[in-house]
């Protein structure tokens, strides 16, 4: 290797490192959410919702300028995890303690049980297809296993696959043709083809990581898959072809999930170790 090539490579690496560190900031103050912060989702006005604001069993709302407040307290002993929006007024929340998917009207704050499954371990992260079908990961952390469910109003929870690894992050591709599921402990990402019915076929290993855990996932409009690397403190980005194309370095070490601004130029990441939401500029869009 020539000295000139080595120096050029070193400069490029330094520029890349500095750029990443300058991109990361705090959207909220540290500690405004509990260590159970999860499930960020963005509404049509750019507000971000995440669970466990100030105390367990709540949902907080954060404005685009970082002002946070209590949005709603869930009924009884419900504690939320993943959040997804169906439209401008309807939010779905995985209630893992009561084995429910909750439907919340964000305008009236009316809360209904959308679907219930007593045999589920704990509905964890959820994804929604373009036609409105929900999918839920369902890990059993003690046994190191997990399930994947399809959820509709008509049929409730339908088991698509059982006895996987510890299923956690889950996402539908922007065109609705693929479903991605990761296994936190096994550090694998799987991809399925989605059928018109919403059922799955042609399961394939999409990517495997050598270390650290995996948590929540989201796709951007180009089909890139953003994966929270729990304990590593990064968000890894995989192309639709399954190639690692970027890794954003965060301030904290325990990212649990990710959402975007409505133009996808900013990533918002919930941080369990810091009890806050971090913001990263998205250089891929």
Residue pairs with C-beta under 8 A, 6 or more apart in sequence:
17 249
19 283
20 248
20 249
21 249
23 248
23 280
23 281
23 283
24 248
24 249
24 250
24 251
24 278
24 279
24 280
25 278
25 279
26 66
26 251
26 276
26 277
26 278
26 279
27 48
27 62
27 66
27 268
27 276
27 277
27 278
27 279
28 62
28 66
28 68
28 276
28 277
29 68
29 276
30 274
30 275
30 276
31 274
31 275
31 276
32 53
32 54
32 60
32 68
32 275
32 276
33 50
33 52
33 53
33 54
33 60
33 68
33 270
33 275
33 276
33 277
34 52
34 53
34 54
34 55
34 56
34 275
35 272
35 273
35 275
36 51
36 52
36 56
36 79
36 272
37 50
37 51
37 52
37 256
37 270
37 271
37 272
37 275
37 276
37 277
38 50
38 51
38 52
38 80
38 81
38 82
38 216
38 256
38 257
38 270
38 272
39 49
39 50
39 51
39 80
39 81
39 82
39 83
39 93
39 94
39 125
39 216
39 257
39 270
40 48
40 49
40 50
40 83
40 257
40 258
40 259
40 268
40 269
40 270
40 277
41 48
41 49
41 50
41 83
41 84
41 85
41 91
41 259
42 48
42 49
42 85
42 259
42 260
42 261
42 262
42 268
43 49
43 85
43 88
43 106
44 88
44 262
46 63
46 64
46 261
46 262
47 61
47 62
47 63
47 64
48 61
48 62
48 259
48 268
48 277
49 59
49 60
49 61
49 62
49 71
49 83
49 91
50 59
50 60
50 62
50 83
50 270
50 277
51 58
51 59
51 60
51 79
51 80
51 81
51 83
51 93
52 58
52 60
52 79
52 80
53 59
53 60
53 68
53 69
53 70
53 71
54 60
54 70
56 79
57 73
57 74
57 77
57 78
57 79
57 80
58 70
58 71
58 72
58 73
58 74
59 70
59 71
59 72
59 73
59 74
59 80
59 83
59 93
59 104
60 68
60 69
60 70
60 71
61 68
61 69
61 70
61 71
62 68
62 277
64 261
71 106
71 109
72 104
72 109
72 111
74 80
74 93
74 95
74 102
74 111
75 111
76 98
77 97
77 98
78 95
78 97
78 98
78 100
78 102
79 95
79 96
79 97
80 93
80 94
80 95
80 96
80 102
81 93
81 94
81 95
81 96
81 122
81 123
81 124
81 125
82 93
82 94
82 123
82 124
82 125
82 126
82 136
82 170
82 216
82 257
83 91
83 92
83 93
83 94
83 126
84 91
84 92
84 126
84 127
84 128
84 134
85 91
85 92
85 128
86 92
86 128
86 132
89 105
89 106
89 107
90 103
90 104
90 105
90 106
91 103
91 104
91 105
91 106
92 101
92 102
92 103
92 104
92 114
92 126
92 128
92 134
93 101
93 102
93 104
94 100
94 101
94 102
94 123
94 124
94 125
94 126
94 136
95 101
95 102
95 123
96 122
96 123
96 124
97 122
98 116
99 116
99 117
99 118
99 119
99 120
99 122
99 123
100 113
100 114
100 115
100 116
100 123
101 113
101 114
101 115
101 116
101 123
101 126
101 134
101 136
101 151
102 111
102 112
102 113
102 114
103 111
103 112
103 113
103 114
104 110
104 111
104 112
114 151
114 153
115 134
115 151
115 152
115 153
115 156
115 157
116 156
116 157
117 123
117 149
117 156
117 157
120 136
120 138
120 147
120 149
120 157
121 138
121 139
121 140
121 146
121 147
122 138
122 139
123 136
123 137
123 138
123 149
124 136
124 137
124 138
124 139
124 167
124 168
125 136
125 137
125 168
125 169
125 170
125 216
125 217
125 257
126 134
126 135
126 136
126 137
126 151
126 170
127 134
127 135
127 136
127 170
127 171
127 172
127 179
128 134
128 135
128 172
129 135
129 172
129 176
129 194
129 198
130 172
130 175
130 176
131 176
131 198
133 150
133 151
133 152
133 198
134 150
134 151
134 152
135 148
135 149
135 150
135 151
135 160
135 170
135 172
135 179
136 148
136 149
136 151
136 157
136 170
137 146
137 147
137 148
137 167
137 168
137 169
137 170
137 181
138 146
138 147
138 148
138 149
138 167
139 145
139 146
139 166
139 167
139 168
139 184
140 146
140 166
141 166
144 165
144 166
144 185
144 186
145 163
145 164
145 165
145 166
146 164
146 165
146 166
146 167
146 168
146 183
147 159
147 160
147 161
147 162
147 163
147 164
147 167
148 159
148 160
148 161
148 164
148 167
148 170
148 181
148 200
149 157
149 158
149 159
149 160
150 157
150 158
150 160
150 198
150 199
151 157
151 158
152 158
152 198
160 199
160 200
161 200
161 203
164 181
164 183
164 190
165 183
165 184
165 185
165 186
165 188
166 183
166 184
166 185
166 186
167 181
167 182
167 183
167 184
168 182
168 183
168 184
168 214
168 215
168 216
169 180
169 181
169 182
169 184
169 189
169 214
169 215
169 216
169 217
169 227
169 228
169 257
170 179
170 180
170 181
170 182
170 217
171 179
171 180
171 217
171 218
171 219
171 225
172 178
172 179
172 180
172 194
172 219
173 179
173 180
173 219
173 223
173 240
174 219
174 220
174 221
174 222
174 223
175 223
176 194
177 193
177 194
178 191
178 192
178 193
178 194
179 191
179 192
179 194
179 200
180 189
180 190
180 191
180 192
180 206
180 217
180 219
180 225
181 189
181 190
181 192
182 188
182 189
182 190
182 214
182 217
182 227
183 189
183 190
183 214
184 213
184 214
184 215
184 230
185 213
187 208
187 209
187 210
187 211
187 212
187 213
187 214
188 205
188 207
188 208
188 209
189 205
189 206
189 207
189 208
189 214
189 217
189 225
189 227
189 238
190 203
190 204
190 205
190 206
191 203
191 204
191 205
191 206
191 242
192 200
192 201
192 202
192 203
192 204
193 200
193 201
193 202
194 200
195 201
206 238
206 242
207 238
207 242
207 244
209 229
209 236
211 232
212 229
212 230
212 231
212 232
213 229
213 230
213 231
213 232
214 227
214 228
214 229
214 230
215 227
215 228
215 229
215 230
215 255
215 256
215 257
216 227
216 228
216 255
216 256
216 257
216 258
216 270
217 225
217 226
217 227
217 228
217 258
218 225
218 226
218 257
218 258
218 259
218 260
219 225
219 226
220 226
220 260
220 264
220 282
220 284
220 285
221 264
221 285
222 240
222 284
222 285
223 239
223 240
224 237
224 238
224 239
224 240
224 245
224 284
225 237
225 238
225 240
226 235
226 236
226 237
226 258
226 267
227 235
227 236
227 237
227 238
228 235
228 255
228 256
228 257
228 258
228 269
229 235
229 236
229 247
229 255
230 254
230 255
230 256
230 272
231 253
231 254
232 253
233 249
233 250
233 251
233 252
233 253
233 254
233 255
234 247
234 248
234 249
234 250
234 255
235 247
235 248
235 250
235 255
235 258
235 267
235 269
235 280
236 244
236 246
236 247
237 244
237 245
237 246
237 247
237 248
237 284
238 244
238 245
239 245
245 284
246 283
246 284
248 267
248 280
250 269
250 271
250 278
250 280
251 271
251 274
251 278
252 271
252 272
252 273
252 274
252 276
252 278
253 273
254 271
254 272
254 273
254 274
255 269
255 270
255 271
255 272
255 278
256 270
256 271
256 272
257 269
257 270
258 267
258 268
258 269
258 270
259 267
259 268
260 266
260 267
260 268
260 282
261 268
263 285
264 282
264 285
265 281
265 282
265 285
266 279
266 280
266 281
266 282
267 279
267 280
267 281
267 282
268 277
268 278
268 279
269 277
269 278
269 279
269 280
270 277
271 277
271 278
